[in-house]
Amino acid sequence: MCAACGARSVRAGVKGAERTAEEFGRAFPGARVKQSSGERIVDRIPSSPMLVVATPGAEPHVAAKGEGEPGGYGAAILLDAWQLLDRQHLRVVEQAAQVWFHAASLVRPSAQGGRVVITADASSPAVEALVRWDPWWLAEQELADREELGFTPAVRMAAVEGEAQAVERFLAVARLPETADVLGPVELDEDESGQQVRMLIRVPRRQGPALSAALREARSLVSTRGEGEHVRVKVDPAHIG
C-alpha cells in the first residue's frame, strides 16, 4: 500500500515503445505512426510526415527530401530520461549522454526548424552537456570526478566476487602490487554456496598490467585446488557498490 495516498494498485513507471506508439496514434488520429524497437528495428524511413517511436539505439535515419536538401527529424522528444539516470552504475551519466546525443544528431539543425525536447532534471551534467551540445565538457567533468573519487579510468580496479571464504582464500594467494588498495567486503545476495561478497582492488593506472598478472596467477592457483569456480574476477567493473 502506498504510504502517501493509500492506493493498492500498481502501474508501470515507464511505458513500452508499443504502448507509447498506440497512445500517440490515439492522440493524433490520422497521423502515420512508425515503431522501431526489439525485433522490429527500422533502418531508414522516408521524409514524409510521420511520428516515430523508437527505443534507444533503434532510431531510424530519415532520408533526405531531395538533391541538396538535408534529411532529419523535425523534432525529437526524449522520453523517460530519468530512467537512464536513475541507476546504480558507474557509467550511467556517459551512457545516458551517448543515447541522447545520438538521438539528437538525427534531428535537422535548429536553423532549419529542428527541435529537441528532453524530460529530465536540468541539473544533471548529461542534460547540461546536451543543452550545450558539448560532449567534451561532459568528458572532462566525468574524468575530474573519477580522479577525485579514485574510480576508473583514473585508476585501474578489479572486483573479486564469490563466497566469502573463497574470496578470502583468493586474495591470500594473490601477489598484489604494493600500491594496491583492497576495499570491502560488500555483501551481495546469498546463494546455495553461502554469503556472497565483493572485494575491490584499486591500483594506479601504471600498475594495471601488474594487477592483471597477479589476478591471473591467483586464478590459476585456486583453480588447481578446485576452488576457482567459486570466485569471479572483473577488471574495471561498472558496478562497484
C-alpha positions in Angstrom: 0.0 0.0 0.0 1.3 3.5 -0.9 2.3 5.4 2.2 1.4 8.7 0.6 -2.0 8.1 -0.9 -3.1 4.7 0.4 -3.6 3.2 -3.1 -3.1 -0.6 -3.5 -2.9 -0.7 -7.3 0.4 -0.8 -9.2 1.2 0.8 -12.6 4.4 0.8 -14.7 6.6 3.8 -14.2 7.8 3.5 -17.8 5.6 2.7 -20.8 7.0 0.4 -23.5 7.5 1.5 -27.1 4.5 -0.4 -28.4 2.1 1.2 -25.9 3.6 4.6 -26.5 3.0 4.2 -30.2 -0.6 3.2 -29.6 -1.2 6.2 -27.4 0.4 8.6 -29.9 -1.9 7.0 -32.6 -5.0 7.8 -30.5 -3.7 11.3 -29.6 -3.1 12.1 -33.3 -5.8 10.4 -35.3 -4.9 10.1 -39.0 -1.2 10.5 -38.4 1.1 7.8 -39.5 3.0 6.1 -36.6 6.1 4.1 -37.1 7.7 1.9 -34.4 11.3 0.8 -34.2 12.3 -1.5 -31.4 13.1 -5.0 -30.3 12.9 -7.4 -33.3 11.2 -4.7 -35.5 14.0 -2.3 -36.0 13.7 0.0 -38.9 16.9 1.3 -40.5 15.6 4.2 -42.7 12.4 6.0 -43.2 11.2 8.4 -45.9 10.9 12.2 -45.2 7.1 12.1 -45.4 5.3 13.3 -42.2 5.0 10.7 -39.5 5.5 10.0 -35.8 8.4 7.6 -35.0 8.6 5.8 -31.6 11.9 4.2 -31.1 13.9 2.7 -28.2 17.5 3.9 -27.6 19.8 2.8 -30.4 16.9 1.8 -32.8 16.2 5.3 -34.1 15.8 5.1 -38.0 17.6 7.6 -40.2 15.5 9.9 -42.2 16.1 10.1 -46.0 16.8 13.5 -47.5 13.9 15.1 -49.3 15.9 15.7 -52.4 19.1 16.8 -54.0 20.9 19.2 -51.7 18.2 19.1 -49.1 19.0 17.9 -45.6 17.2 15.0 -44.0 16.5 14.5 -40.4 13.6 14.7 -38.0 11.7 17.9 -37.4 11.7 17.3 -33.7 12.7 14.7 -31.1 11.2 14.1 -27.6 13.5 12.1 -25.3 11.0 10.4 -23.0 11.7 8.7 -19.7 15.1 10.3 -19.5 15.1 9.9 -15.7 15.1 6.1 -16.1 18.6 6.3 -17.7 19.9 8.4 -14.9 18.2 6.5 -12.0 20.6 3.5 -12.0 23.4 2.4 -9.7 26.1 2.3 -12.4 29.5 3.9 -12.7 28.9 4.8 -16.3 25.3 6.0 -16.0 26.0 9.6 -17.0 28.1 8.9 -20.0 25.7 6.2 -21.3 22.7 8.5 -20.9 24.6 11.2 -22.8 25.6 8.8 -25.5 21.9 7.8 -26.1 20.7 11.4 -26.1 23.4 12.8 -28.3 22.8 10.0 -30.9 19.1 10.7 -31.0 19.6 14.5 -31.2 22.1 14.1 -34.0 19.3 12.7 -36.2 17.3 15.9 -35.9 17.8 18.6 -38.5 19.7 21.8 -37.3 17.8 24.4 -35.3 18.3 26.9 -38.1 16.1 24.7 -40.3 13.4 24.3 -37.6 14.8 21.2 -35.7 13.9 21.0 -32.0 14.9 18.5 -29.2 12.9 18.3 -26.0 14.1 16.2 -23.0 12.2 15.4 -19.9 14.9 15.3 -17.3 16.4 17.3 -14.4 18.3 20.2 -15.9 20.9 19.9 -13.1 22.2 16.6 -14.5 25.6 17.0 -16.2 24.4 14.8 -19.0 21.4 17.1 -19.7 23.6 20.2 -19.4 26.1 18.7 -21.9 23.2 18.1 -24.3 21.9 21.6 -24.0 25.5 22.9 -24.5 26.0 20.4 -27.3 29.4 19.8 -25.8 30.3 16.2 -25.0 33.9 17.2 -24.5 32.8 19.3 -21.5 31.0 16.3 -20.0 34.0 14.0 -20.5 36.2 16.5 -18.7 33.7 16.7 -15.8 33.4 13.0 -15.5 37.2 12.4 -15.6 37.7 15.1 -12.9 35.1 13.4 -10.7 36.7 10.0 -11.2 40.1 11.3 -10.4 38.8 12.9 -7.1 37.0 9.7 -6.1 39.6 7.2 -7.3 37.4 5.5 -9.9 38.3 4.2 -13.3 39.6 5.4 -15.7 41.7 7.5 -13.3 42.8 4.2 -11.7 42.7 0.5 -12.6 40.3 -1.5 -10.5 39.2 -5.1 -10.1 36.3 -6.8 -8.3 36.6 -10.2 -6.8 33.3 -11.7 -6.0 32.1 -15.0 -4.6 31.5 -16.9 -1.4 33.2 -15.1 1.4 35.8 -17.7 2.4 36.6 -18.4 -1.3 37.3 -14.7 -1.9 39.4 -14.6 1.2 41.5 -17.6 0.0 41.8 -16.0 -3.4 43.2 -12.7 -2.1 45.5 -14.6 0.3 47.4 -16.2 -2.6 47.3 -13.1 -4.9 50.6 -11.3 -5.1 49.1 -7.8 -5.5 51.3 -4.7 -6.2 52.4 -2.9 -3.1 50.4 0.1 -4.2 47.1 -1.8 -4.2 44.2 -0.7 -2.0 41.9 -3.6 -1.0 38.4 -2.3 -0.3 35.4 -4.2 1.2 33.9 -6.5 1.7 30.4 -5.6 0.3 27.7 -8.2 0.9 25.9 -9.4 -2.1 22.9 -11.7 -2.4 23.3 -15.1 -0.7 23.1 -18.3 -2.7 23.4 -22.1 -2.1 27.2 -21.8 -1.6 26.8 -19.2 1.2 27.1 -15.4 1.7 28.4 -13.7 -1.5 30.7 -10.7 -1.1 32.6 -8.3 -3.4 36.1 -7.1 -2.7 37.6 -4.2 -4.7 41.3 -3.9 -5.6 42.5 -0.4 -6.7 45.9 0.5 -8.1 47.4 3.5 -10.0 46.9 3.2 -13.8 50.6 2.4 -14.3 50.2 -0.7 -12.2 47.3 -2.0 -14.3 49.4 -4.7 -16.0 50.9 -5.9 -12.7 47.4 -6.2 -11.2 46.1 -8.2 -14.2 49.1 -10.6 -13.9 48.6 -11.1 -10.2 44.9 -11.9 -10.7 45.7 -14.4 -13.5 48.3 -16.1 -11.3 45.9 -16.3 -8.3 43.1 -17.6 -10.6 45.5 -20.4 -11.8 46.5 -21.3 -8.2 42.9 -21.6 -6.9 41.8 -23.5 -10.0 44.4 -26.2 -9.3 42.8 -26.6 -5.9 39.3 -26.9 -7.4 38.2 -23.6 -5.9 38.3 -21.4 -9.0 34.6 -21.8 -9.8 33.6 -20.1 -6.5 35.3 -16.8 -7.4 34.5 -14.3 -10.2 37.0 -11.6 -11.2 36.1 -8.5 -13.1 38.5 -5.8 -14.2 37.3 -2.2 -14.2 33.8 -3.2 -13.2 30.9 -0.8 -13.9 29.2 -1.8 -10.6 31.3 -1.1 -7.5 28.7 -0.6 -4.8 
